[in-house]
């Protein structure tokens, strides 16, 4: 009998017009169209199972990201389905190890995000074939196997394989009970939905009050465009939610170091919980200086941190209080395992970024694994939640009383609905064709 193989890597440019309602708007990205360079791994296994994943972008440039994923096709087509599902790390190592592609990074930027999309699609396929959601596939795995999924190159000065195995073995203690608690109570969430920079004060207050009613104990506001506006918006948000709800603020890399300190301290009267991305994500020492200058306000970053090596340095330099992984920024599940292990060793809580199409669906799996089988705690840990575009996924997130409900469907929750792909693939999906026709009609009438 011939072994099943990966037969195709389909790549689709999918875009949603979120800029029209200013959903996702912030100081650096005023008009984002949430988008996905979407990948499907097809096989000849005969079981109908496919691997689905994506790299997240915000519109223009999604075509470039899609081309980068397509460039990986020849590395993947023909691989044994059994082999890659038994060892997803083998795909990650092969893609990262291509010397000519590596020259485009290494392990950073568009090419690395493309690798992450393909690797995440492998994990989706592996979990579907195992009949488990990814969080449980990871939680059930043996510590040695998980450690073998991690690339320790460049991080052994901060975390060795032996230390990783020890952390994972310790994480097994009590895992069964924590899994039961997770399935019963879910994982804590916070919401960014009230805080997009383009929203009016009235909308901010209304959504903040709704977040409180929905059981959230933390919200987040975008800041950084105008200090007077930010003070006014923080005052309104604090009045809406009261003194006990945490309000995080996010500058999306807008500031220089001194400006970040000055601006954050100007908001201190309204008790911001953390300042997120206060400056360039590459500036490790800058983050350390901001942390020193704004204490006791915490410093959080990670959404745009390009790889485990920069995370390692942020932790070594004591530059952050909160580490924010992103499911689609680095090299997929494998590199996020490395980052979770680094955070566990250094005792820094992980609060994932999920502000984008499909990111909530993916990253909940990583935090839930961390709780069940690594750190064993949700103290000071929350997953970001935004109330956008979940209806386009086969296994969308659901929340109850401000907590993510644990997914039980096999896979990585990354598969989009076929109807959504048909409507929003760019530029020939039905939504975009109709939209172009609607825009053309007034011009045609004017020309008559």
N, C-alpha and C positions, 0 to 999 in steps of 0.2 A: 504493500500500500504506500502510495506517494505521500510524503509529509506535506502538511498544509503550509502554504507560503503567503506572505504579503504580496498581493498582486498589483496594487495601485495606491498612490497617494494623491487623493483629490484635494485641491486647494481652492477655496471660494472666498471672494471679497464680499463681506457682508457689512452693511452700514445702516445705522438707525439715525433718524433726523432729530436727535435730542437737543440740538442747539436752538431749535425753534421755540422751545419753552424754557430755555436757559438751564435745563437740567444738566448738572455736572459742571456748571460754570464756576471758575475760581480766578484768582488774581493773575495767574499765568496762562490760563486756558479759558478765555471768555466765551468761546463758541464751540464747544466740543460736540461732535457727532459720534456717539459711542459706536465702535466698530470692532469687527473680529476678522482677522485673517484665519479662516477656518479650515481645518484639515480633517480628512477622513481616511483612515487606513482600511483598505478593503482586502479581503483574503479569499482563498478558495477552500476554506475549511468546511464549507457546507452547512455551518450552523447558523448562518445569517448574522453573526456578530461582527461588529466593526469597532474600530477605535476612533473616537471623536475628541477633538480639542481645538484650541485656538490661541493666537496671540492677540492681546487686546491693544487697540489703538484708538485715536479719537478723530478719525476721518481721513483727511488728506495724508497720504503716505501709507495707507492700508494696502494699496496696490504694491508698494515697495516691499512691505512685510510679506505679502503673499508670494512675491517672486522669490524672496529669501527662503521661504519654506519649500517652494518648488525645487530650488537648487539642491535640496537634500534628498530628493526622490530616489536617485540611483543608489544611495547608501542603504535604502530601506526596502525597496522592492526586491523580492526574492528571498528575504530573510525567513527563517523558519518561525512559524507562529508559536510553536511550543517553546522554542529556545528563547525568544524575546519575552514571552510572558513569564518564563521561569527566571529570567534575569534581565529586567528592564535596564539595569545599569550597563549592560553590554551595548545597547543602542546609544545611550548617553556617552559612553567612552568613545565609541566609534565616531560619532558626529563631532564631539569636541576635539578629537584627535586628528581630524583631517587637517594636514599641515597647511594646505592652500586656503581652506575656509578659515582656519585659525588665524591666518594673517589678517583677516578682516576684523578680528577682535583684539586679542583673544578673550573669549568668554565675556563678551559685553556687546551691547547694542543690538541692532536689528538681527544679526546672524545668530546671536545667542538666544534671543527671544524665539526665533524660528526653531532652533534646537529644542527649546523648552516646549513648544507646541507639539512637535513630533513625539518627544519623550512622554508628555502627558497623554497623548493619544495611545501610546503603548500601554500606559498604566490603566487607561479606560478599558482597553481591550483585555488586559490581563485580569482586571477585577470582574469584568463581565463573564469571562470564561471560568473564573473561580466562583461565580455566583454570590459575590460580596461587594458592598460598597468599598471604595478605596480606603476609607478610614478604618474599616474592620480588617481588610486585607493587611494593612500595615500593623494594626494592633495585634493580630493573630500571628504575625511572622516571628521567627526566631531572631533573637538579638544579633547573632552572627551573620545571618542573611541580610538583615537590615544594614549592618555595618558594611557589608560588602557592596551595598548599593551606593555608598558614599565615596566620593573622590576626596581623599585626604591630602592630595597634592596642594601645596601652598598654605595649608592650615595646620600642619602637624605641630608647629610651635605653639599652637593654642589648644588643639584637640587631637589626641592620638586615637587610632583604631581601638586600642585596649580601653581607653577612657570611654569611648563611645559605647562599646559593648557593656561596660560596667553600668553606665547610665541606663541603657536599655534593659539590662537584667533587673536593675532596681525598679524600673518602670513596670515590670511584669507583676511585682508584688501588689496584690489588691486590684489588678486590672479587671477581673470579672465583676467585682462589685461596682467599680466605676463605670463599666460599660452599662450595667443595669441602671445606674443613676442617670447616665447620659440619655438612654432611651426613654427614661421616665420624665426627665426635667429639661433636657436640651442643654445648649451651651450659651452663655450670656452674650448678648449683642448690644451694640450701640448704633445709633442712626445718624447719618449725615443728611438725611432728606430735608430737614428744616433749613440747612445752612448754606445752600448754594449762593454764590455771591450775587448772582443776577436777580435773586428773589427780592420782592418788596418787604419792608418791615412787617407789614400786615400778614403776608404769607409766612414769613419766618415765625412770627408769634403763633399763628394758627397751627402750623405744623409742629412747633415745639410743644404746645399744649396737647396736641394729638399724640405725640411721642410719649409724653408723661402718662396719658390715659392708656396707651398701649403697653405699658409696663417697662419702658426703657428707663434706665438709671443713668444714662450718659447720652449726650448729643454732641454734634460737632458743627462748628461754623467755619466757613472759609473767610480768611482775612488777608490783608496785605495790599489792597489797592489804594485805600484812603484811610488814614488813621482816625479822622473825625467820624467817618462812617462806621468804622469798626467799633469804636467806643460806644456809639449810639446803638449799634446792633447787639453788642454784648450786653449792654444795659437792658435792652428789651428782652433778650433771651433769658437773662438771669431773673428778671421780674416775672417772666412767664413760667419758669420751671421751679423757682424757689431756690433755697440755699443748699439743698441736699443732692440735687442732680448734678453730676459732673458735666462741665462744658469744655470739651477740647477745642482747640483752634488750629487751623491748618493754613500755612502761608504758601504752600506749593513752591518752595525754593525762591521766593520773590526777593529776599533781602540779602544784603551784605551782613557780615557778622555783627558789627556794632549796631547797625540798624535793627537787626533781629532782637538784640538785647533791649534796645530803647523801646521798640514797638511793643514787645511782649510785656515789659514792665509797665507800659502805659495802660495795659489792659488788666493789670494785677488786681485792681479794686473789685473786679467781677469774678475773681477766683478761677482763671482758666486752669484746667487740669493738666493738659500738656500743650506744648507748641510743637506742631508737626511740620517737618521739612522747613525749618527756619532759614536754611541757606542751601547751597549746592550739595547734592547728595554725595558728591565725591570728596567733600571737604571734611575729612575726619577731625582734624584739629580745630577747624571752625566750629563744628558741633560741640566739641569739648569746651571751647570758650563760651559758646552760647549757654551751655548747661551750667557752667559756673556763674554766668552773669544773670540768669533768670531764676535760679533756685529760690523758692521751692517748687516753682512750676517745672514740670517734667519736660524732657526733650524726647521726641519720638521721630523716628525716620525709618525708611526701608522701601517704600513704594517704588522708588527709582534707583535703589542701590543695585548695582549691576551684577554682583556675584558674591559668593561666600567669602572671598578674600577681603573685600571692603567691609562686610559685616564683621569679620574677624577683627579688623583694625578698630572699628567703632567700639567693639566690646573691650579690646585690650586697652584702648585709650580712655575708657570710662566716659565715652562721649554721649551716650544715650541712656535714658531710663526705661524706654519702651522700644522694642524691636518690632518692626512691621514687615512681615514677609508679604510677598505678592506671588500668587500662584502662576502668573504668566509673564513675569519679568525675567527670572533667572532660568537655569537649565532644567526646569521641570521638577517633578516630585523628588528626584534624586538629589538635586542641589538644595532644595528646601529641607530635605532630611538633614543635610549637613548643617544648615543654618539653625534649625530647631535644636540640634544637638549642641551647637556652640552656645546658643542662648541658655539652654538647660545647664551647661557647665558653669556659665558666668552668673547664673541666677537672675537673668533679666527677663521679665515677662514678654510674651509675644502677643501682640494685638494686630491681626492681619489687616492689610489694606484690601478693600473689596469694592471700591467706587468705580464700577465699570461693568459693561455687559458680561454676564456670566461669572464674574469674579466671586460673587457671594456663593454661587453654586459650587465652585471648586474649593475655595480656601477653607470652607467649613470642615472638609475632610481632614485637612492637615491639623487644624486646631483640635479636632476631636480625637485624632490619634495622639496628639501631644498630651491631652488630658488622660486618656485611657491608659496609655502604655509608655509614656516618657516622664513628664513632670508630675502627673497625678493631681494637678490642681487647676482651678479656674480663678484663683485669687488674683485680683487686679488684671484679669485677662478678659478681653471682649473682642468679638469679631465685628468689623464694620458691616453695616447694612444700609443699602440704598434701595428705595422702592421703585426700581425701574427695570423693565424688560424681562422679568422673570417668566412671563407668560410664553416666551419663545422657546423655553427649554422643556424637554421631556420629563425631567425630574427637578422641578423648580424648588427653590427654598420655600419653606414655610416657617413662620414664627408663632410662638405662643408665649404671652406674658413677657415680652422682651427677650426671648431666648430662641436660638435656632433649634428647630426640631431635627433630630438626627435622621439623615436619609437612610433608607433600608434597601433601595433598589440597587442592583449590581452596577458597578461602574463608577465613574468620576463625576457624574451629574453634568457632563459637558456636552451632551448631545442636544442639538437644536431640533425643533420640530421642522419637518419637511416643508410645511406650508410657510413657515417663517423664512426659511432659506429661499424658497421660490419668490417670496414677496420682496425681500430686502437684499438679495444679491445685487451687487453694484457693477455696472449701471443698468443691467437688463432685467432686474426683477420687476414684478408687476407694480410695486409701489413706486419705484423710481421712474418707470416708463410713464405711468399715469401722472406722476408729479411733473415730469418734463412736458407732457402734453398740456397740463393745466397752466404751466408757465408760458407756453407758446401761444395759447389761445388769445390772451389779451393783446399780445404783440401783433398777431395776425389781424385782429380787429382794428388795431391802430393803423396798420399798413393799408387797409382797404380804402 
